[in-house]
């Protein structure tokens, strides 16, 4: 009996040692993979939800106010984060007294600005460009993120990593260029949107990894500080008359009758106050709140991924998600692919695979050491 116990103790001890060795090298990667998969699931759910909410009837809910809805999501995110940390008593816990609210807000203000401008510019670009062209240009975010990450020493400069990003961008261009129509003004707007997206992600990384403030922010703190400013910017952007009357009358005919004759463009505020939504105000509030819940989960996952890894990792994960969606929608709709699209898809997937291979072979040991130093503290609850 004693021999059996001894053997059992030896085996359990060996298992514990093996798990410790595995944890030291693999736990962070597995955790990151889990967050990315969760981010994929929530992101796809939010995309489908937005597609239904903003699409014309009978396939959608015909609610043509994406900027105002996103602003509502921003304020809901901030309210949730502040309420949670207020309940747990952690809203200011990780910051010393000398680092007051003013210094924190000054540090996060650029993120709010870039986030609001990114969304506003992307929506404005649809006035001049088709969705296919916007999707073709958006991967430039990868290039800007790479340049900023190199310049701020967040990622070790590497020709190989640069080549992987170039392959992804070229692949996306080949996939969509035949369907795209070039308009210079719209092109400049969407390029600016990609710059805003890259700047936002890189500064969020600096905040989450303690390189912009004396103490690191955790994801809930980032949401609480960043989202209100972005919401204010979007509320302001909703005054821009970026929607064409032709598009509104074509896709949302119930709003067409209230648009004054001769007015070529309308703003979201005009559409909101000129006509009541389809489900009434209370019903619409409940529907929009569902999207806000998805947005909370999405932003938490995004901040965790950036904090544990880098802005570049999130950008490439987002690009991989686009490729997966492209493959599944093509198979689901039984659409045929041109030779150029197949070549583009191949280049994009090779780029993603190559980046992951480089991360494992060249930078993983160094990156693990850096990440251990920059790991942000979880939200803690005092027991006293």
WOKA-V478327 format. One record per residue. N is the residue number from 1. SS is DSSP state (2 for helix, 1 for strand, 0 for the rest). PSI is psi in radians with two decimals (none if undefined). Layout:
<<N	SS	PSI> <N	SS	PSI>>
//
This chain:
<<1	0	-0.74> <2	2	-0.64> <3	2	-0.69> <4	2	-0.75> <5	2	-0.68> <6	2	-0.77> <7	2	-0.67> <8	2	-0.73> <9	2	-0.69> <10	2	-0.76> <11	2	-0.70> <12	2	-0.63> <13	2	-0.71> <14	2	-0.68> <15	2	-0.73> <16	2	-0.73> <17	2	-0.73> <18	2	-0.70> <19	2	-0.65> <20	2	-0.73> <21	2	-0.70> <22	2	-0.75> <23	2	-0.69> <24	2	-0.55> <25	2	-0.47> <26	2	-0.37> <27	2	-0.76> <28	2	-0.70> <29	2	-0.77> <30	2	-0.67> <31	2	-0.74> <32	2	-0.74> <33	2	-0.73> <34	2	-0.76> <35	2	-0.68> <36	2	-0.75> <37	2	-0.71> <38	2	-0.74> <39	2	-0.73> <40	2	-0.85> <41	2	-0.83> <42	2	-0.70> <43	2	-0.78> <44	2	-0.71> <45	2	-0.72> <46	2	-0.64> <47	2	-0.81> <48	2	-0.69> <49	2	-0.83> <50	2	-0.67> <51	2	-0.75> <52	2	-0.76> <53	2	-0.73> <54	2	-0.17> <55	0	2.61> <56	0	2.79> <57	0	2.66> <58	0	-0.10> <59	0	-0.42> <60	0	-3.04> <61	0	-0.19> <62	0	0.94> <63	0	1.68> <64	0	0.81> <65	0	1.09> <66	2	-0.63> <67	2	-0.77> <68	2	-0.65> <69	2	-0.75> <70	2	-0.66> <71	2	-0.73> <72	2	-0.73> <73	2	-0.70> <74	2	-0.85> <75	2	-0.60> <76	2	-0.73> <77	2	-0.85> <78	2	-0.74> <79	2	-0.77> <80	2	-0.83> <81	2	-0.78> <82	2	-0.70> <83	2	-0.74> <84	2	-0.82> <85	2	-0.54> <86	2	-0.69> <87	2	-0.72> <88	2	-0.17> <89	0	0.61> <90	0	0.19> <91	0	-0.66> <92	0	0.16> <93	0	-0.68> <94	0	0.13> <95	0	2.23> <96	0	2.84> <97	0	-0.61> <98	0	-0.29> <99	0	1.48> <100	0	-3.10> <101	2	-0.64> <102	2	-0.79> <103	2	-0.63> <104	2	-0.81> <105	2	-0.61> <106	2	-0.62> <107	2	-0.63> <108	2	-0.21> <109	2	-0.74> <110	2	-0.60> <111	2	-0.77> <112	2	-0.76> <113	2	-0.86> <114	2	-0.68> <115	2	-0.81> <116	2	-0.77> <117	2	-0.66> <118	2	-0.84> <119	2	-0.75> <120	2	-0.76> <121	2	-0.70> <122	2	-0.78> <123	2	-0.67> <124	2	-0.59> <125	2	-0.44> <126	0	-0.23> <127	0	-0.57> <128	0	-0.38> <129	0	2.69> <130	0	2.77> <131	2	-0.60> <132	2	-0.67> <133	2	-0.68> <134	2	-0.74> <135	2	-0.53> <136	2	-0.60> <137	2	-0.51> <138	2	-0.60> <139	0	-0.17> <140	2	-0.36> <141	2	-0.65> <142	2	-0.80> <143	2	-0.81> <144	2	-0.70> <145	2	-0.71> <146	2	-0.82> <147	2	-0.81> <148	2	-0.68> <149	2	-0.70> <150	2	-0.82> <151	2	-0.56> <152	0	0.15> <153	0	0.54> <154	0	-0.45> <155	0	2.36> <156	0	2.18> <157	0	2.31> <158	0	2.25> <159	2	-0.65> <160	2	-0.78> <161	2	-0.70> <162	2	-0.69> <163	2	-0.65> <164	2	-0.73> <165	2	-0.71> <166	2	-0.71> <167	2	-0.74> <168	2	-0.76> <169	2	-0.78> <170	2	-0.69> <171	2	-0.77> <172	2	-0.68> <173	2	-0.77> <174	2	-0.59> <175	2	-0.65> <176	2	-0.13> <177	2	-0.52> <178	2	-0.41> <179	2	-0.08> <180	0	2.55> <181	0	2.18> <182	0	2.26> <183	0	2.09> <184	2	-0.82> <185	2	-0.78> <186	2	-0.64> <187	2	-0.78> <188	2	-0.71> <189	2	-0.80> <190	2	-0.55> <191	2	-0.74> <192	2	-0.64> <193	2	-0.68> <194	2	-0.61> <195	2	-0.76> <196	2	-0.72> <197	2	-0.74> <198	2	-0.78> <199	2	-0.72> <200	2	-0.87> <201	2	-0.70> <202	2	-0.73> <203	2	-0.62> <204	2	-0.70> <205	2	-0.75> <206	2	-0.68> <207	2	-0.78> <208	2	-0.42> <209	0	0.27> <210	0	0.53> <211	0	0.07> <212	0	-0.50> <213	0	2.93> <214	0	-0.56> <215	0	2.67> <216	0	2.51> <217	0	2.56> <218	0	2.94> <219	2	-0.67> <220	2	-0.70> <221	2	-0.70> <222	2	-0.77> <223	2	-0.76> <224	2	-0.65> <225	2	-0.58> <226	2	-0.76> <227	2	-0.68> <228	2	-0.75> <229	2	-0.72> <230	2	-0.66> <231	2	-0.70> <232	2	-0.73> <233	2	-0.72> <234	2	-0.66> <235	2	-0.63> <236	2	-0.73> <237	2	-0.44> <238	0	-0.24> <239	0	-0.31> <240	0	2.19> <241	0	1.28> <242	0	-0.22> <243	1	2.29> <244	1	2.54> <245	2	-0.64> <246	2	-0.77> <247	2	-0.73> <248	2	-0.79> <249	2	-0.55> <250	2	-0.75> <251	2	-0.44> <252	0	1.20> <253	2	-0.48> <254	2	-0.37> <255	2	-0.27> <256	2	-0.64> <257	0	-0.36> <258	0	-0.09> <259	0	2.22> <260	0	2.52> <261	0	2.44> <262	0	-0.12> <263	0	2.05> <264	0	-0.54> <265	1	2.62> <266	1	2.72> <267	0	2.94> <268	2	-0.59> <269	2	-0.68> <270	2	-0.78> <271	2	-0.62> <272	2	-0.77> <273	2	-0.30> <274	2	-0.48> <275	0	2.41> <276	0	2.56> <277	0	2.85> <278	0	-0.74> <279	0	0.19> <280	2	2.89> <281	2	-0.70> <282	2	-0.80> <283	2	-0.73> <284	2	-0.65> <285	2	-0.71> <286	2	-0.71> <287	2	-0.79> <288	2	-0.58> <289	2	-0.55> <290	2	-0.77> <291	2	-0.60> <292	2	-0.66> <293	2	-0.74> <294	2	-0.67> <295	2	-0.64> <296	2	-0.84> <297	2	-0.69> <298	2	-0.80> <299	2	-0.66> <300	2	-0.80> <301	2	-0.73> <302	2	-0.78> <303	2	-0.64> <304	2	-0.73> <305	2	-0.79> <306	2	-0.74> <307	2	-0.65> <308	2	-0.43> <309	0	-1.76> <310	0	2.90> <311	2	-0.60> <312	2	-0.67> <313	2	-0.75> <314	2	-0.73> <315	2	-0.74> <316	2	-0.63> <317	2	-0.68> <318	2	-0.68> <319	2	-0.74> <320	2	-0.64> <321	2	-0.72> <322	2	-0.71> <323	2	-0.70> <324	2	-0.77> <325	2	-0.71> <326	2	-0.77> <327	2	-0.83> <328	2	-0.70> <329	2	-0.62> <330	2	-0.77> <331	2	-0.70> <332	2	-0.74> <333	2	-0.06> <334	0	0.77> <335	0	2.58> <336	0	2.57> <337	0	2.45> <338	0	2.93> <339	2	-0.68> <340	2	-0.71> <341	2	-0.69> <342	2	-0.73> <343	2	-0.74> <344	2	-0.74> <345	2	-0.71> <346	2	-0.80> <347	2	-0.74> <348	2	-0.80> <349	2	-0.64> <350	2	-0.71> <351	2	-0.78> <352	2	-0.79> <353	2	-0.73> <354	2	-0.72> <355	2	-0.77> <356	2	-0.67> <357	2	-0.74> <358	2	-0.73> <359	2	-0.69> <360	2	-0.72> <361	2	-0.66> <362	0	-0.70> <363	0	0.05> <364	2	-0.76> <365	2	-0.82> <366	2	-0.72> <367	2	-0.67> <368	2	-0.70> <369	2	-0.76> <370	2	-0.75> <371	2	-0.59> <372	2	-0.61> <373	2	-0.49> <374	2	0.12> <375	0	2.26> <376	0	2.68> <377	0	2.45> <378	0	2.88> <379	0	2.13> <380	0	2.68> <381	0	2.19> <382	0	2.52> <383	0	-0.14> <384	0	none>>
//
